[in-house]
Amino acid sequence: MDNKLLFDLECCPHCRGDGMVYFEGNTWVYVECQDCGAQTTFLEYNNDEEKKIAAHNVVNLWNMGKVIRIERGE
């Protein structure tokens, strides 16, 4: 698989910071804000084709503002 996937990420819906796509353990992908820690849900994948689809799905969730942000005390 091409390791140079490009994503068109909007600014964070909470703080307008920069988001980054993360791949965890070759099975999960999510987007997280580098400033406030807001993040999308984790999506699972099993192969390279599913990885591309999952990555694009979390980017779409991020761009729609569908993120989780844990506030202090929660």
C-alpha positions in Angstrom: 0.0 0.0 0.0 1.1 3.6 -0.7 2.2 5.0 2.7 1.8 8.5 1.4 -1.9 8.8 1.6 -3.0 12.5 1.5 -5.9 13.8 3.4 -7.8 17.1 3.2 -8.4 17.8 6.9 -10.4 20.8 8.1 -9.3 22.6 11.2 -10.4 21.2 14.6 -14.1 21.8 15.2 -13.4 22.8 18.8 -10.2 24.9 18.8 -9.4 25.3 15.1 -6.1 23.5 15.6 -4.5 21.1 13.3 -5.7 17.5 13.1 -3.5 14.5 12.2 -4.4 11.0 11.0 -3.1 8.2 13.3 -2.7 4.5 12.5 -2.5 2.3 15.6 -1.1 -1.2 15.6 -2.0 -1.9 12.0 -5.6 -2.3 12.9 -7.1 1.1 13.9 -7.2 4.6 12.4 -8.5 7.9 13.9 -7.9 11.7 13.6 -6.8 13.7 16.6 -6.2 17.4 17.2 -2.6 18.4 17.9 -3.8 21.2 20.2 -6.8 20.2 22.3 -6.9 16.4 21.9 -10.3 16.2 20.3 -10.6 13.0 18.2 -12.8 10.9 16.0 -13.9 7.4 16.8 -11.4 4.6 16.0 -12.2 2.6 12.9 -10.9 -0.9 12.4 -9.4 -2.3 9.2 -8.0 -5.7 8.3 -6.2 -5.1 5.0 -4.7 -2.3 2.8 -8.0 -1.6 1.0 -10.0 -1.4 4.2 -7.2 0.8 5.6 -7.7 3.4 2.9 -11.5 3.3 3.3 -11.3 3.6 7.1 -8.8 6.5 6.8 -11.1 8.4 4.5 -14.1 7.7 6.7 -12.4 9.1 9.8 -11.3 12.2 7.8 -14.9 12.6 6.7 -16.1 12.3 10.3 -13.5 14.9 11.4 -14.5 17.3 8.6 -18.2 17.0 9.6 -17.3 17.9 13.2 -18.1 14.4 14.6 -15.4 14.4 17.3 -15.1 13.5 21.0 -13.4 15.9 23.4 -12.9 15.0 27.0 -13.1 18.0 29.3 -11.3 18.2 32.6 -13.4 16.4 35.2 -15.2 14.1 32.8 
